[in-house]
Amino acid sequence: MEDCKVAGYDISKGTTILITTWSIGRDPNSWDAPNEFLLERFVGKEIDMTGSNFALLPFGSGRRRCPEYKYIRTTIVNLLHGFNLDSVNGTRPKNICMEELFEITYYNSKSS
Ligand code: HEM
Protein backbone atom coordinates (compact mmCIF):
# COMPACT_ATOMS: atom_id res chain seq x y z
CA MET A 1 0.00 0.00 0.00
CA GLU A 2 1.08 3.55 -0.63
CA ASP A 3 -0.34 7.08 -0.62
CA CYS A 4 -2.26 7.91 -3.80
CA LYS A 5 -4.47 10.52 -5.43
CA VAL A 6 -8.02 9.71 -6.55
CA ALA A 7 -10.06 12.30 -8.49
CA GLY A 8 -7.80 15.02 -7.10
CA TYR A 9 -8.05 13.86 -3.48
CA ASP A 10 -4.98 12.79 -1.55
CA ILE A 11 -5.57 9.39 0.05
CA SER A 12 -3.09 8.35 2.72
CA LYS A 13 -2.06 4.73 2.76
CA GLY A 14 -4.20 2.61 5.08
CA THR A 15 -7.24 4.90 4.80
CA THR A 16 -10.59 3.09 4.90
CA ILE A 17 -12.69 4.20 1.92
CA LEU A 18 -16.43 3.66 1.57
CA ILE A 19 -18.18 4.06 -1.76
CA THR A 20 -21.89 4.72 -2.14
CA THR A 21 -23.26 2.29 -4.69
CA TRP A 22 -26.67 3.90 -4.02
CA SER A 23 -25.46 7.17 -5.57
CA ILE A 24 -23.51 5.42 -8.32
CA GLY A 25 -26.62 3.47 -9.32
CA ARG A 26 -28.65 6.70 -9.48
CA ASP A 27 -26.19 8.81 -11.42
CA PRO A 28 -28.10 10.64 -14.19
CA ASN A 29 -24.87 10.70 -16.22
CA SER A 30 -25.16 6.91 -16.50
CA TRP A 31 -28.91 6.26 -16.28
CA ASP A 32 -32.05 7.82 -17.76
CA ALA A 33 -34.68 8.46 -15.06
CA PRO A 34 -32.36 6.96 -12.42
CA ASN A 35 -34.95 7.09 -9.64
CA GLU A 36 -37.55 5.12 -11.60
CA PHE A 37 -37.86 1.36 -11.09
CA LEU A 38 -37.68 0.45 -14.79
CA LEU A 39 -36.71 -3.15 -15.38
CA GLU A 40 -37.16 -2.51 -19.12
CA ARG A 41 -33.92 -0.56 -19.12
CA PHE A 42 -32.06 -3.88 -18.90
CA VAL A 43 -34.10 -5.86 -21.42
CA GLY A 44 -32.17 -6.99 -24.48
CA LYS A 45 -28.92 -5.48 -23.23
CA GLU A 46 -25.76 -7.31 -22.40
CA ILE A 47 -24.99 -5.86 -18.97
CA ASP A 48 -21.58 -6.35 -17.41
CA MET A 49 -22.11 -7.16 -13.72
CA THR A 50 -18.64 -8.53 -13.11
CA GLY A 51 -17.46 -5.35 -11.43
CA SER A 52 -15.88 -3.77 -14.52
CA ASN A 53 -18.83 -1.49 -15.33
CA PHE A 54 -18.71 1.01 -12.50
CA ALA A 55 -22.17 2.39 -13.31
CA LEU A 56 -23.70 -0.85 -11.99
CA LEU A 57 -22.15 -2.72 -9.08
CA PRO A 58 -24.80 -5.04 -7.64
CA PHE A 59 -22.16 -7.61 -6.70
CA GLY A 60 -19.38 -5.21 -5.79
CA SER A 61 -16.02 -5.17 -7.52
CA GLY A 62 -12.49 -6.36 -7.09
CA ARG A 63 -11.14 -9.13 -4.90
CA ARG A 64 -14.04 -9.06 -2.42
CA ARG A 65 -16.89 -8.97 -4.93
CA CYS A 66 -19.70 -11.44 -4.43
CA PRO A 67 -18.50 -14.91 -5.47
CA GLU A 68 -22.09 -15.82 -6.39
CA TYR A 69 -22.25 -13.34 -9.28
CA LYS A 70 -21.49 -16.07 -11.82
CA TYR A 71 -24.15 -18.44 -10.52
CA ILE A 72 -27.00 -16.17 -9.42
CA ARG A 73 -28.96 -16.80 -12.63
CA THR A 74 -28.79 -20.55 -12.01
CA THR A 75 -29.84 -20.01 -8.38
CA ILE A 76 -32.85 -17.90 -9.36
CA VAL A 77 -33.86 -20.25 -12.19
CA ASN A 78 -33.71 -23.22 -9.78
CA LEU A 79 -35.83 -21.34 -7.23
CA LEU A 80 -38.43 -20.50 -9.88
CA HIS A 81 -38.33 -24.08 -11.18
CA GLY A 82 -38.74 -25.67 -7.76
CA PHE A 83 -41.22 -23.37 -6.06
CA ASN A 84 -44.47 -21.57 -6.82
CA LEU A 85 -43.88 -18.06 -5.58
CA ASP A 86 -46.77 -15.87 -4.55
CA SER A 87 -47.45 -12.93 -2.29
CA VAL A 88 -48.72 -13.68 1.20
CA ASN A 89 -52.40 -12.99 0.51
CA GLY A 90 -52.32 -14.41 -3.01
CA THR A 91 -52.78 -11.12 -4.85
CA ARG A 92 -50.14 -9.03 -6.50
CA PRO A 93 -49.47 -5.99 -4.36
CA LYS A 94 -50.26 -2.78 -6.24
CA ASN A 95 -47.69 -0.66 -4.51
CA ILE A 96 -44.49 -2.28 -3.45
CA CYS A 97 -42.58 -0.09 -1.03
CA MET A 98 -39.12 0.43 -2.50
CA GLU A 99 -37.92 2.80 0.21
CA GLU A 100 -34.42 2.13 1.43
CA LEU A 101 -33.37 1.50 4.98
CA PHE A 102 -30.10 2.90 6.19
CA GLU A 103 -27.77 0.06 7.03
CA ILE A 104 -24.08 -0.45 6.80
CA THR A 105 -21.74 -3.38 6.43
CA TYR A 106 -18.33 -2.67 7.85
CA TYR A 107 -15.20 -4.73 7.71
CA ASN A 108 -12.11 -3.57 9.53
CA SER A 109 -9.13 -5.30 7.95
CA LYS A 110 -6.93 -4.24 10.87
CA SER A 111 -9.03 -5.98 13.54
CA SER A 112 -8.35 -9.54 12.41
C1 HEM B 1 -28.86 -11.19 -6.09
C2 HEM B 1 -28.16 -11.78 -5.12
C3 HEM B 1 -26.88 -11.24 -4.53
C4 HEM B 1 -26.35 -9.98 -4.56
C5 HEM B 1 -26.93 -8.72 -5.22
C6 HEM B 1 -25.12 -10.02 -3.80
C7 HEM B 1 -24.29 -8.93 -3.58
C8 HEM B 1 -23.12 -8.96 -2.84
C9 HEM B 1 -22.27 -7.81 -2.58
C10 HEM B 1 -22.54 -6.37 -3.04
C11 HEM B 1 -21.21 -8.25 -1.86
C12 HEM B 1 -20.04 -7.38 -1.35
C13 HEM B 1 -18.98 -7.32 -2.44
C14 HEM B 1 -17.86 -6.36 -2.12
O1 HEM B 1 -17.52 -6.18 -0.94
O2 HEM B 1 -17.30 -5.74 -3.06
C15 HEM B 1 -21.38 -9.67 -1.67
C16 HEM B 1 -20.48 -10.46 -1.00
C17 HEM B 1 -20.64 -11.82 -0.81
N1 HEM B 1 -21.67 -12.61 -1.28
FE1 HEM B 1 -23.26 -11.97 -2.35
N2 HEM B 1 -24.91 -11.29 -3.35
C18 HEM B 1 -25.95 -12.08 -3.78
C19 HEM B 1 -26.13 -13.43 -3.54
C20 HEM B 1 -25.24 -14.24 -2.89
C21 HEM B 1 -25.43 -15.66 -2.67
C22 HEM B 1 -26.67 -16.46 -3.13
C23 HEM B 1 -24.33 -16.10 -2.01
C24 HEM B 1 -23.96 -17.48 -1.52
C25 HEM B 1 -24.54 -18.61 -1.95
C26 HEM B 1 -23.45 -14.97 -1.81
C27 HEM B 1 -22.25 -15.00 -1.16
C28 HEM B 1 -21.44 -13.90 -0.89
C29 HEM B 1 -20.20 -13.96 -0.12
C30 HEM B 1 -19.57 -15.21 0.52
C31 HEM B 1 -19.70 -12.65 -0.08
C32 HEM B 1 -18.42 -12.16 0.62
C33 HEM B 1 -17.25 -12.18 -0.35
C34 HEM B 1 -15.96 -11.66 0.31
O3 HEM B 1 -16.04 -10.87 1.24
O4 HEM B 1 -14.88 -12.06 -0.15
N3 HEM B 1 -24.03 -13.86 -2.35
N4 HEM B 1 -22.54 -10.08 -2.26
Residues whose N, C-alpha, C, O or C-beta is under 5 A from the ligand:
A	BS01	HEM	L57 P58 F59 G60 S61 R63 R64 R65 C66 P67 E68
